[in-house]
């Protein structure tokens, strides 16, 4: 039987993979994908708690989180595309100065 502990362990593992991906990766697209993975891990935990408690509160929060995440994806990708057009690279080391 799969219980709350299994879902929380999976959520923690996904969050850890995303966190270490943000810390260790050099490509802005990969960093952005790791941030999204962390967001999905938190929504998984909310749904698991909601299911365990028998309420719909977590599901409502997830609905709003996914709505905001859709807007975040549009804005984040637009920023990455603008940086690529300006600098011709998406490597973090080469994007360290905001001048020019």
N, C-alpha and C positions, 0 to 999 in steps of 0.2 A: 504494500500500500504506500502510495506516494503522499507524504504529509507536508506540512508547512516548512519543516526543516530542509527538505529537499529543494523546494522552490527558493528558499532564502539562500541556501548554499550555491545554487546555480546563479542567482542574482548577484551574490558577492563575487563569484568567480568571473562573471561577465564584467562587473564593475572594475575588478582588479585588472583584467586584461585591457580594458579601455584606459584605465588610469596609467598603467605602465606604457601603453602605446602612446599616450600623449607625452609622457616624459622622455621616451626613448627615440621616437621617430623624428625624422628630419623633413619629411614632405608634408606640406600644409593640408593636402587632401586626405592623407592618412591620419593626420592629427584630428581633422574634422570628423572623419568616420569613427575614430576612437571616442570622441566626445559624444557622438550620437549613440554609440554602444553603451556608454555610461548612462545616458538618459533612458535607454530602453531597459537597462538593468534596474534602474530605480522604479520604472513603471511596472516591471514584473514583480518587484517586491510589494508595491502598492496593491496590485491585483491579488497576490497571494494572501496578504493580510485581510483584504476585503472578503475574499472567499472563506478564509478561516473564521472570521467574525460573523459571517452571514449577513453582511450589510452591502450596500451599493456605494458607500462613500469612496472607497478606493477606485472603483470603476469610473465614477464621476471625475475624480482628480485626473485619472489617466486620459479621459476624453479631452480635458483642457490642456494637459501636457502635450498630447499629440497634436492638438490644434496649434499650439505655440511652436512646437517643433517643426511643423510644416512651414511656418513663416520664417523660422530660424534658418532652415535649409535654404530657402530662397535668398535671404539676405547674405548668409555665409558664403554661398557659392558665387553670388554676385561680387562680393569683396575679393574672393580668390581669383575670379576671372579678371577683375580690374587690376589686381596686383600683377597677374601674369602679363596682361597687356602693357603695363607700365615698365616692368622689370625683366620680362621674358624668362622668368624662373618662378618656381613655387617652393624652392628650398628655403628652409627657415634661416640658415646661416647667412644667406645672401639677402635676406629681407630685414636685416637688423637696424637699418637706418630709415627714418621716415622722411628724410629730405629727398629732394629731386623727385 
